[in-house]
Amino acid sequence: MGTQLRAHKLEMNKLFQLALLIALALPGFAADSAVLRNGFSIRHQRRQVLGSVTRLYIDGDQSSFVDIPTAEIDHFESLPDPPTPAPTRIPRLASAAQNPFDLSQAVKDVSGTYQLDPDLVTSVIRAESGFNVHAVSPKGAQGLMQLMPETASQLGVRNAFDPQANVEAGTRYLRELLERYNFDLIKALAAYNAGPERVEQYNGVPPYYETKAYVARIVRDFNKKKLAAKSATSPANKKTATLKRTPAHAQEESAAHPPLAQN
């Protein structure tokens, strides 16, 4: 009888382990983290490989996603279930639930204030943080638009993880860079990523793979939005509202996305 009981327990244990392995292997809707080769991580609900890129779905309804070159992803990590909030955090969470942050509306409002295309600001946010309000880069940049602490301080931001303040300051800073470089978008984006001093040092996009890929990614994402909007709502005789680029900019964008094998 004892031998049969031990055999039964052993068999049940094997079945449990097998079920656990299957659960870990199957893609589910639990949150995972894609750890990139540059040190960033992107929390997502599920992922899908599309050619040379991996599409990371940020939310469960698949309305928000980010496409990342598969070669730039180092590995994936399963995130633990969020812990039960401590009692002292309940008031803050309740307040957030009563006043949810509307990113689309915030982008629309600040873009109007600083006369920028909302799609451009959204593309910058996507490239900077993947819409993660609490994103922190290895260099210390914080929030949706990845403000460095000194930049946030100069822009009057007390809490870089306040999404409204972060988006307002990041958009204002992008506008300032555009004015600084006579509305040369390529230089402004490069300066947002690498710093104005580097753009002036090299008189253009610095020869850094990260910065070149960053600029190219935003330009592609922005133009993709405009092309999608045109095909969905405009007749064929309407012009596509894509970014205007000089031949020099086209050459820079081409250089901005070298073969991934060279990284």
C-alpha positions in Angstrom: 0.0 0.0 0.0 2.8 2.4 0.9 4.6 1.6 -2.3 1.5 2.3 -4.4 1.0 5.6 -2.5 4.6 6.7 -3.2 4.3 5.7 -6.9 1.0 7.7 -7.1 2.7 10.8 -5.6 5.7 10.5 -7.9 3.4 10.2 -10.9 1.4 13.3 -9.8 4.6 15.2 -9.3 5.7 14.4 -12.8 2.4 15.5 -14.2 2.6 18.7 -12.3 6.1 19.4 -13.5 5.1 18.7 -17.1 2.1 21.0 -16.8 4.3 23.7 -15.4 6.8 23.4 -18.3 4.0 23.6 -20.8 2.6 26.7 -19.2 5.9 28.4 -19.2 6.5 27.5 -22.9 3.2 28.7 -24.2 2.8 32.4 -25.0 0.2 33.8 -22.7 -1.3 37.1 -21.8 0.8 37.5 -18.6 3.2 40.4 -18.8 6.6 39.7 -20.1 9.7 41.9 -20.5 11.8 42.2 -23.6 15.3 43.0 -22.6 17.1 44.9 -25.4 20.8 44.8 -26.2 21.0 48.5 -25.3 19.9 47.8 -21.8 16.2 49.0 -22.1 13.4 46.7 -21.3 9.8 46.8 -22.7 6.9 45.3 -20.7 4.3 43.7 -23.0 1.4 41.4 -23.0 2.3 39.3 -25.9 4.6 39.3 -28.9 4.6 38.2 -32.6 7.5 37.8 -35.0 6.9 39.5 -38.3 9.9 39.0 -40.6 12.9 40.7 -39.2 11.0 42.5 -36.4 9.2 41.4 -33.3 5.9 43.2 -32.5 5.4 43.7 -28.8 1.8 44.4 -27.8 1.7 46.8 -24.9 -1.8 46.2 -23.8 -4.3 43.3 -23.9 -6.5 44.7 -26.6 -3.6 45.0 -29.1 -4.3 48.7 -29.7 -0.8 49.7 -28.8 2.3 48.0 -30.0 5.9 48.6 -30.8 8.0 46.9 -33.5 11.6 46.1 -32.5 14.2 44.6 -34.8 14.5 41.0 -33.5 18.3 41.2 -33.6 18.1 44.1 -31.0 16.3 41.9 -28.5 18.7 40.1 -26.1 16.2 37.9 -24.3 12.7 37.8 -22.7 11.9 37.6 -19.1 8.6 36.6 -17.5 7.4 39.2 -15.0 5.9 38.1 -11.7 2.4 38.9 -10.9 2.1 42.3 -9.4 2.1 42.2 -5.6 -1.0 43.1 -3.6 -0.7 46.9 -3.0 0.2 47.9 0.6 -2.5 49.7 2.5 -0.6 53.0 2.3 -0.7 52.9 -1.5 -4.5 52.4 -1.7 -5.3 56.2 -1.7 -2.9 56.9 -4.5 -4.2 54.0 -6.6 -7.8 55.0 -5.9 -7.0 58.5 -7.0 -5.4 57.3 -10.2 -8.4 55.1 -11.0 -10.7 58.1 -10.5 -8.5 60.3 -12.7 -7.0 58.1 -15.4 -4.3 59.7 -17.5 -5.3 60.0 -21.2 -2.1 59.9 -23.1 -3.7 60.6 -26.5 -5.4 63.7 -25.2 -2.3 64.9 -23.4 -0.3 64.6 -26.6 -2.9 66.3 -28.6 -3.0 69.2 -26.1 0.7 69.8 -25.8 1.2 69.3 -29.5 -1.3 72.1 -30.1 0.5 74.3 -27.6 3.9 73.9 -29.2 2.6 73.5 -32.8 3.9 70.0 -33.4 2.3 67.1 -35.1 0.8 64.8 -32.4 1.9 61.8 -34.5 5.5 63.0 -34.3 5.3 63.3 -30.5 3.7 59.9 -30.2 6.5 58.4 -32.4 9.1 59.9 -30.1 7.3 58.5 -27.0 7.1 55.1 -28.6 10.9 55.1 -29.4 11.9 56.5 -26.0 9.9 54.5 -23.5 7.5 52.2 -25.3 4.7 54.1 -23.5 6.0 53.0 -20.1 5.4 55.8 -17.6 7.9 54.4 -15.2 10.7 53.6 -17.7 14.2 54.3 -16.6 17.2 54.0 -19.0 20.6 52.7 -18.0 21.8 56.3 -18.2 19.1 57.5 -15.8 16.6 59.0 -18.3 13.1 58.8 -16.9 9.4 58.6 -17.9 7.5 58.6 -21.1 9.9 60.9 -23.0 13.0 59.8 -21.1 14.1 63.1 -19.6 17.5 63.2 -18.0 17.4 64.6 -14.4 19.3 67.7 -15.3 17.1 68.3 -18.4 14.0 67.8 -16.4 15.2 70.2 -13.8 16.0 72.9 -16.4 12.4 72.4 -17.8 10.9 72.8 -14.4 9.8 69.2 -13.9 9.7 68.1 -10.3 8.6 64.5 -10.9 9.7 63.0 -14.3 7.3 60.1 -13.6 4.3 62.4 -13.7 3.1 61.6 -17.3 1.5 64.9 -17.9 4.5 66.9 -16.8 6.9 64.6 -18.6 5.0 64.8 -21.9 4.6 68.6 -21.6 8.3 69.1 -20.9 9.5 66.6 -23.5 7.4 68.2 -26.2 8.6 71.6 -25.2 12.2 70.4 -25.4 11.6 68.9 -28.8 10.2 72.2 -30.0 13.2 74.1 -28.6 15.6 71.7 -30.5 13.6 72.2 -33.7 14.0 75.9 -33.4 17.7 75.6 -32.5 18.3 73.6 -35.7 16.0 75.7 -38.0 13.4 73.0 -38.0 15.8 70.3 -39.2 13.9 67.3 -37.8 16.8 64.9 -38.3 19.2 67.0 -36.3 16.5 67.8 -33.6 15.8 64.1 -33.1 19.5 63.3 -33.0 20.0 66.0 -30.4 17.1 64.7 -28.3 18.8 61.3 -28.2 22.5 62.1 -28.0 22.5 65.7 -26.8 22.9 69.0 -28.7 26.7 69.1 -28.1 27.2 65.9 -30.0 25.1 67.1 -33.0 27.1 70.3 -33.1 30.4 68.4 -32.7 29.7 66.3 -35.8 27.5 68.9 -37.6 24.7 66.4 -37.9 23.7 63.0 -36.7 26.6 61.6 -34.5 28.2 58.4 -35.7 26.5 56.3 -33.0 24.5 53.3 -34.0 21.9 53.9 -31.3 21.3 57.5 -32.4 21.2 56.6 -36.1 18.7 53.8 -35.5 16.7 56.0 -33.1 16.3 58.7 -35.8 15.4 56.3 -38.5 12.9 54.4 -36.3 11.0 57.6 -35.5 10.9 58.8 -39.1 9.7 55.4 -40.3 7.0 55.3 -37.5 5.8 58.8 -38.2 5.6 58.3 -42.0 3.9 54.9 -41.4 1.1 56.7 -39.5 0.6 59.2 -42.2 0.5 56.6 -44.9 -2.0 54.6 -42.9 -4.2 57.6 -42.4 -4.1 58.4 -46.0 -5.0 55.0 -47.2 -7.8 54.8 -44.6 -9.5 58.1 -45.1 -8.2 60.0 -48.2 -8.8 59.6 -51.9 -5.9 58.8 -54.2 -5.6 62.4 -55.3 -4.7 63.7 -51.9 -1.0 64.1 -51.0 0.6 62.0 -48.3 1.5 64.1 -45.2 4.9 62.5 -44.8 8.0 64.2 -43.5 9.8 66.3 -46.1 13.4 65.3 -46.3 16.2 66.8 -48.3 18.5 64.4 -50.3 21.0 64.8 -47.5 18.4 63.7 -44.9 17.5 60.7 -47.0 21.1 59.8 -47.1 21.3 60.3 -43.3 18.3 58.1 -42.7 19.7 55.4 -44.9 22.9 55.5 -42.8 20.8 55.6 -39.7 19.7 52.0 -40.1 22.8 49.9 -41.0 22.5 46.1 -41.2 21.9 44.8 -37.8 24.8 42.4 -38.2 27.1 45.4 -37.9 25.8 46.3 -34.4 
